[in-house]
């Protein structure tokens, strides 16, 4: 976690739920770093209140479409 705190220093992370059904939730996430930004789609499988699987895919090299 220490590495993560250093990596995101000065960054803003924005997100919105794209869809959620049958225990799977897809989220669009903008990682807005001081020098660049990145738009991703993150998908989570849930069982109750626990994440049982996750994946992340790059959508764009900027958050312009966010």
DSSP file (Angstrom, degrees, kcal/mol; ACC not computed):
  #  RESIDUE AA STRUCTURE BP1 BP2  ACC     N-H-->O    O-->H-N    N-H-->O    O-->H-N    TCO  KAPPA ALPHA  PHI   PSI    X-CA   Y-CA   Z-CA
    1    1 A X     >        0   0    0      0, 0.0     4,-2.3     0, 0.0     5,-0.2   0.000 360.0 360.0 360.0 -28.7    0.0    0.0    0.0
    2    2 A X  H  >  +     0   0    0      1,-0.2     4,-1.8     2,-0.2     5,-0.2   0.910 360.0  50.0 -61.4 -40.7    2.9    2.4    0.5
    3    3 A X  H  > S+     0   0    0      1,-0.2     4,-2.3     2,-0.2    -1,-0.2   0.897 109.3  51.9 -63.7 -40.0    3.8    2.1   -3.1
    4    4 A X  H  > S+     0   0    0      1,-0.2     4,-1.9     2,-0.2    -2,-0.2   0.909 106.9  52.8 -63.4 -42.6    0.2    2.9   -4.1
    5    5 A X  H  < S+     0   0    0     -4,-2.3     4,-0.3     1,-0.2    -1,-0.2   0.899 112.5  45.2 -61.0 -40.3    0.1    6.0   -1.9
    6    6 A X  H >< S+     0   0    0     -4,-1.8     3,-0.8     1,-0.2    -1,-0.2   0.877 111.0  53.6 -68.4 -38.2    3.3    7.3   -3.6
    7    7 A X  H 3< S+     0   0    0     -4,-2.3    -2,-0.2     1,-0.2    -1,-0.2   0.815 114.0  40.4 -68.5 -30.9    2.0    6.4   -7.1
    8    8 A X  T >< S+     0   0    0     -4,-1.9     3,-2.4    -5,-0.1    -1,-0.2   0.304  78.6 136.6-103.5   9.3   -1.3    8.3   -6.7
    9    9 A X  T <  S+     0   0    0     -3,-0.8    25,-0.3    -4,-0.3     3,-0.1  -0.376  81.9   8.2 -57.9 126.5    0.1   11.4   -4.9
   10   10 A X  T 3  S+     0   0    0      1,-0.3    -1,-0.3    -2,-0.1     2,-0.2   0.488 105.7 124.3  81.0   3.4   -1.5   14.5   -6.4
   11   11 A X    <   -     0   0    0     -3,-2.4     2,-0.4    22,-0.1    -1,-0.3  -0.559  51.2-145.7 -95.7 158.8   -3.9   12.4   -8.5
   12   12 A X  E     -A   32   0A   0     20,-2.3    20,-3.1    -2,-0.2     2,-0.6  -0.982   8.8-158.0-119.2 137.2   -7.7   12.4   -8.7
   13   13 A X  E     -A   31   0A   0     -2,-0.4     2,-0.3    18,-0.2    18,-0.2  -0.960  13.2-178.8-118.6 115.9   -9.6    9.2   -9.2
   14   14 A X  E     +A   30   0A   0     16,-2.4    16,-3.1    -2,-0.6     2,-0.3  -0.866   6.2 172.5-112.5 147.5  -13.2    9.7  -10.6
   15   15 A X  E     -A   29   0A   0     -2,-0.3     2,-0.3    14,-0.2    14,-0.2  -0.986  17.4-170.4-150.1 159.0  -15.5    6.8  -11.3
   16   16 A X  E     -A   28   0A   0     12,-1.9    12,-2.7    -2,-0.3     2,-0.4  -0.975  33.9-110.6-148.9 142.5  -19.1    6.0  -12.3
   17   17 A X  E     -A   27   0A   0     -2,-0.3    10,-0.3    10,-0.2     3,-0.1  -0.581  26.1-172.2 -72.8 126.7  -20.9    2.7  -12.4
   18   18 A X  E     -     0   0A   0      8,-2.9     2,-0.3    -2,-0.4     9,-0.2   0.901  65.8 -24.2 -85.2 -49.3  -21.6    1.6  -15.9
   19   19 A X  E     -A   26   0A   0      7,-1.4     7,-3.0     2,-0.0    -1,-0.4  -0.977  51.2-163.0-161.6 157.0  -23.8   -1.4  -15.2
   20   20 A X  E     +A   25   0A   0     -2,-0.3     2,-0.3     5,-0.2     5,-0.2  -0.935  27.8 138.0-146.9 118.1  -24.5   -3.8  -12.4
   21   21 A X  E >   +A   24   0A   0      3,-2.4     3,-1.9    -2,-0.3    -2,-0.0  -0.978  61.3   8.5-159.9 148.5  -26.4   -7.1  -12.8
   22   22 A X  T 3  S-     0   0    0     -2,-0.3     3,-0.1     1,-0.3    24,-0.1   0.821 129.0 -52.6  51.2  39.2  -26.2  -10.7  -11.7
   23   23 A X  T 3  S+     0   0    0      1,-0.2    23,-3.4    22,-0.1     2,-0.4   0.587 116.3 108.5  78.7   9.9  -23.4  -10.0   -9.2
   24   24 A X  E <   -AB  21  45A   0     -3,-1.9    -3,-2.4    21,-0.2     2,-0.4  -0.984  45.7-171.2-123.3 128.6  -21.1   -8.3  -11.7
   25   25 A X  E     -AB  20  44A   0     19,-2.7    19,-2.9    -2,-0.4     2,-0.4  -0.974   6.7-159.4-121.7 130.0  -20.5   -4.6  -11.7
   26   26 A X  E     -AB  19  43A   0     -7,-3.0    -8,-2.9    -2,-0.4    -7,-1.4  -0.918  12.1-171.0-108.1 133.8  -18.6   -2.6  -14.4
   27   27 A X  E     -AB  17  42A   0     15,-3.0    15,-3.0    -2,-0.4     2,-0.5  -0.977  19.2-141.6-127.7 134.8  -17.1    0.8  -13.5
   28   28 A X  E     -AB  16  41A   0    -12,-2.7   -12,-1.9    -2,-0.4     2,-0.4  -0.855  28.4-169.1 -91.9 128.1  -15.6    3.4  -15.7
   29   29 A X  E     -AB  15  40A   0     11,-2.8    11,-2.9    -2,-0.5     2,-0.6  -0.974  17.1-159.1-127.3 131.0  -12.6    5.0  -13.9
   30   30 A X  E     -AB  14  39A   0    -16,-3.1   -16,-2.4    -2,-0.4     2,-0.8  -0.943   5.3-162.4-106.2 116.3  -10.6    8.1  -14.7
   31   31 A X  E     -AB  13  38A   0      7,-3.0     7,-1.7    -2,-0.6     2,-0.9  -0.880  10.5-168.3 -95.4 106.0   -7.1    8.1  -13.1
   32   32 A X  E     -AB  12  37A   0    -20,-3.1   -20,-2.3    -2,-0.8     5,-0.2  -0.794   9.0-179.1-103.5  92.8   -6.2   11.8  -13.4
   33   33 A X        -     0   0    0      3,-1.9     3,-0.1    -2,-0.9   -22,-0.1  -0.485  41.2-107.3 -87.2 160.2   -2.5   12.1  -12.5
   34   34 A X  S    S+     0   0    0    -25,-0.3    -1,-0.1     1,-0.2     3,-0.1   0.850 118.7  32.1 -56.4 -35.5   -0.6   15.4  -12.5
   35   35 A X  S    S-     0   0    0      1,-0.2     2,-0.3     0, 0.0    -1,-0.2   0.634 132.5 -10.5 -99.8 -15.3    1.3   14.5  -15.8
   36   36 A X        -     0   0    0     -3,-0.1    -3,-1.9     2,-0.0     2,-0.3  -0.964  59.3-131.1-166.0 175.9   -1.3   12.4  -17.6
   37   37 A X  E     -B   32   0A   0     24,-0.6     2,-0.3    -2,-0.3    -5,-0.2  -0.937   9.7-159.3-140.4 166.3   -4.6   10.6  -17.3
   38   38 A X  E     -B   31   0A   0     -7,-1.7    -7,-3.0    -2,-0.3     2,-0.5  -0.994   8.3-148.9-149.3 134.6   -6.0    7.2  -18.1
   39   39 A X  E     +BC  30  60A   0     21,-2.3    20,-3.3    -2,-0.3    21,-1.7  -0.930  26.7 172.6-108.7 127.8   -9.5    5.9  -18.6
   40   40 A X  E     -BC  29  58A   0    -11,-2.9   -11,-2.8    -2,-0.5     2,-0.5  -0.870  31.2-135.5-130.0 162.3  -10.2    2.3  -17.6
   41   41 A X  E     -BC  28  57A   0     16,-2.7    16,-2.2    -2,-0.3     2,-0.5  -0.990  24.6-168.1-115.2 122.9  -13.1   -0.2  -17.3
   42   42 A X  E     -BC  27  56A   0    -15,-3.0   -15,-3.0    -2,-0.5     2,-0.4  -0.944   1.7-162.3-115.7 132.3  -12.9   -2.2  -14.1
   43   43 A X  E     -BC  26  55A   0     12,-2.4    12,-2.0    -2,-0.5     2,-0.4  -0.945   4.8-169.5-120.0 133.2  -15.2   -5.2  -13.6
   44   44 A X  E     -BC  25  54A   0    -19,-2.9   -19,-2.7    -2,-0.4     2,-0.5  -0.975  13.6-151.0-125.9 131.8  -15.9   -6.8  -10.2
   45   45 A X  E     -BC  24  53A   0      8,-2.6     7,-2.9    -2,-0.4     8,-1.1  -0.878  24.5-160.9 -96.4 132.7  -17.7  -10.1   -9.4
   46   46 A X  E     - C   0  51A   0    -23,-3.4     2,-0.4    -2,-0.5     5,-0.2  -0.912  22.6-173.1-120.8 141.9  -19.4   -9.9   -6.0
   47   47 A X  E >  S- C   0  50A   0      3,-2.6     3,-1.7    -2,-0.4     2,-0.4  -0.931  76.5 -46.5-128.3 106.6  -20.7  -12.5   -3.6
   48   48 A X  T 3  S-     0   0    0     -2,-0.4   -25,-0.0     1,-0.2    -2,-0.0  -0.584 123.9 -24.6  66.9-123.7  -22.5  -10.8   -0.9
   49   49 A X  T 3  S+     0   0    0     -2,-0.4     2,-0.4    -3,-0.1    -1,-0.2   0.174 120.0  95.8-104.3  15.9  -20.3   -7.9    0.2
   50   50 A X  E <  S-C   47   0A   0     -3,-1.7    -3,-2.6     2,-0.0     2,-0.6  -0.874  71.5-129.7-113.3 140.4  -17.1   -9.5   -1.0
   51   51 A X  E     +C   46   0A   0     -2,-0.4    -5,-0.2    -5,-0.2     3,-0.1  -0.764  25.8 177.2 -81.7 123.3  -15.2   -9.0   -4.3
   52   52 A X  E     +     0   0A   0     -7,-2.9     2,-0.3    -2,-0.6    -6,-0.2   0.621  66.2   3.7-103.5 -17.7  -14.5  -12.5   -5.6
   53   53 A X  E     -C   45   0A   0     -8,-1.1    -8,-2.6     2,-0.0    -1,-0.3  -0.970  62.2-174.9-160.9 153.0  -12.8  -11.5   -8.9
   54   54 A X  E     -C   44   0A   0     -2,-0.3     2,-0.3   -10,-0.2   -10,-0.2  -0.994   2.2-175.2-150.4 153.3  -11.8   -8.3  -10.7
   55   55 A X  E     -C   43   0A   0    -12,-2.0   -12,-2.4    -2,-0.3     2,-0.4  -0.978   8.5-155.7-144.9 158.0  -10.3   -7.2  -14.0
   56   56 A X  E     -C   42   0A   0     -2,-0.3     2,-0.4   -14,-0.2   -14,-0.2  -1.000   9.3-177.9-138.1 134.9   -9.2   -4.0  -15.5
   57   57 A X  E     -C   41   0A   0    -16,-2.2   -16,-2.7    -2,-0.4     2,-0.2  -0.999  29.7-117.3-134.3 136.7   -8.9   -2.9  -19.2
   58   58 A X  E     +C   40   0A   0     -2,-0.4   -18,-0.3   -18,-0.2     3,-0.1  -0.509  27.8 177.9 -70.4 135.8   -7.6    0.3  -20.6
   59   59 A X  E     -     0   0A   0    -20,-3.3     2,-0.3     1,-0.4   -19,-0.2   0.765  65.0 -12.5-104.2 -42.3  -10.3    2.3  -22.5
   60   60 A X  E     -C   39   0A   0    -21,-1.7   -21,-2.3     2,-0.0    -1,-0.4  -0.985  55.2-118.5-157.6 159.9   -8.3    5.4  -23.6
   61   61 A X  S    S+     0   0    0     -2,-0.3   -24,-0.6   -23,-0.2     2,-0.3   0.356 100.7  35.4 -84.8   5.6   -5.0    7.2  -22.9
   62   62 A X  S    S-     0   0    0    -26,-0.1     3,-0.3   -23,-0.1   -23,-0.2  -0.954  76.3-125.4-148.1 167.4   -6.9   10.2  -21.6
   63   63 A X  S >  S+     0   0    0     -2,-0.3     3,-1.9     1,-0.2   -25,-0.1   0.114  71.3 118.7-100.6  20.5  -10.1   11.0  -19.7
   64   64 A X  T 3  S+     0   0    0      1,-0.3    -1,-0.2     2,-0.1    -4,-0.0   0.842  76.7  48.6 -55.6 -36.1  -11.5   13.3  -22.5
   65   65 A X  T 3         0   0    0     -3,-0.3    -1,-0.3     1,-0.2    -2,-0.1   0.468 360.0 360.0 -84.5  -1.4  -14.5   11.0  -22.9
   66   66 A X    <         0   0    0     -3,-1.9    -1,-0.2   -37,-0.0    -2,-0.1   0.514 360.0 360.0 -71.2 360.0  -15.3   10.8  -19.2
